[in-house]
Each structure stands twice: as C-alpha cells, then as structure tokens.
C-alpha cells in the first residue's frame, strides 16, 4: 500500500534524460591537444603501441600533460586502430 502513497516523478524518455545530464562531472573543461603534442604522441605510437610507466612519465613531462592523459590517448589510439582494421577487413 505504500507504493501508492509515495510520490515518484514522471518518467522521461531516454532522449530527454540524456540531454538533462551534466556534460562533465569534473569542473575542468576539455582542453584539446596541440598540433605539436599530437605529432609527438603519434610519433611515439609508431615506435611502440604500449608504453612502460617511466616512458609515460617522460612523455607526459615533455609534453606538459598529465600521465593519465597520455595513457588514455594511447588507449584510445589503439582502439581507433583496432576499429579501423575491423571496418577495413569486412
């Protein structure tokens, strides 16, 4: 009987729910990579697709980026390459 007395807000369709969500939970805006940073990241990726911890730290310091951004860039780059191979192979 309690379920009939409790207030529940009306359900919104998925499209409307997605629009009302915050874009970024952290207060920091997304800052794109500079051309020189992208060139250096791509150059390093051609050399090796996986970086060790010290390599990540060295590259991040040289590019003035956080280690996390460098790691995520390499992770996304590998995913992009895998996706391109899968689409090209069909």
C-alpha positions as CSV (number, residue, x, y, z in Angstrom):
1,X,0.0,0.0,0.0
2,X,3.0,2.3,0.5
3,X,3.8,2.3,-3.2
4,X,0.6,4.1,-3.9
5,X,1.3,6.9,-1.4
6,X,4.8,7.7,-2.4
7,X,5.5,10.4,-4.9
8,X,7.5,9.4,-7.9
9,X,8.4,11.9,-10.7
10,X,7.1,11.2,-14.1
11,X,9.4,9.0,-16.3
12,X,11.2,10.8,-19.1
13,X,12.0,9.2,-22.4
14,X,15.7,8.3,-22.8
15,X,16.5,11.1,-25.2
16,X,15.2,13.7,-22.7
17,X,17.1,12.2,-19.8
18,X,20.4,12.3,-21.7
19,X,20.0,15.9,-22.5
20,X,19.5,17.0,-18.9
21,X,22.7,15.2,-17.7
22,X,25.7,17.3,-17.0
23,X,28.4,17.2,-19.7
24,X,31.4,16.9,-17.4
25,X,31.2,15.9,-13.8
26,X,34.6,17.5,-13.0
27,X,34.9,21.2,-13.1
28,X,37.6,21.2,-15.8
29,X,36.8,21.9,-19.4
30,X,38.1,19.6,-22.1
31,X,41.4,21.0,-23.4
32,X,42.3,19.7,-26.9
33,X,45.8,18.6,-27.7
34,X,48.0,21.0,-29.5
35,X,49.3,20.1,-33.0
36,X,52.8,19.6,-31.7
37,X,51.6,17.3,-28.9
38,X,49.6,15.2,-31.3
39,X,52.6,14.9,-33.6
40,X,54.8,13.7,-30.8
41,X,52.2,11.3,-29.5
42,X,51.7,9.8,-33.0
43,X,55.5,9.6,-33.5
44,X,55.8,7.7,-30.2
45,X,52.9,5.5,-31.1
46,X,54.6,4.5,-34.4
47,X,57.6,3.5,-32.3
48,X,55.7,1.5,-29.8
49,X,52.0,0.9,-29.2
50,X,52.5,0.3,-25.5
51,X,54.4,2.5,-23.1
52,X,56.1,1.5,-19.8
53,X,55.5,3.5,-16.7
54,X,58.7,5.5,-17.0
55,X,58.0,6.1,-20.7
56,X,54.6,7.5,-19.9
57,X,56.1,9.8,-17.2
58,X,58.9,11.0,-19.6
59,X,56.5,11.7,-22.4
60,X,53.9,13.4,-20.2
61,X,56.6,15.7,-18.7
62,X,58.0,16.5,-22.2
63,X,54.5,17.4,-23.5
64,X,53.4,19.1,-20.3
65,X,50.4,16.7,-20.0
66,X,49.3,14.5,-17.1
67,X,50.4,10.9,-17.2
68,X,46.7,10.0,-17.2
69,X,46.0,12.0,-20.4
70,X,48.9,10.2,-22.1
71,X,47.8,6.8,-21.0
72,X,44.2,7.5,-22.2
73,X,45.4,8.9,-25.5
74,X,47.4,5.6,-26.2
75,X,44.4,3.5,-25.1
76,X,42.1,5.5,-27.4
77,X,44.6,5.3,-30.3
78,X,44.8,1.6,-30.0
79,X,41.0,1.3,-30.0
80,X,40.8,3.6,-33.1
81,X,43.4,1.4,-34.9
82,X,41.5,-1.8,-34.0
83,X,38.2,-0.3,-35.2
84,X,39.7,0.8,-38.5
85,X,41.1,-2.7,-39.1
86,X,37.8,-4.3,-38.3
87,X,35.9,-1.9,-40.6
88,X,38.5,-2.3,-43.4
89,X,38.5,-6.1,-43.2
90,X,34.8,-6.5,-43.9
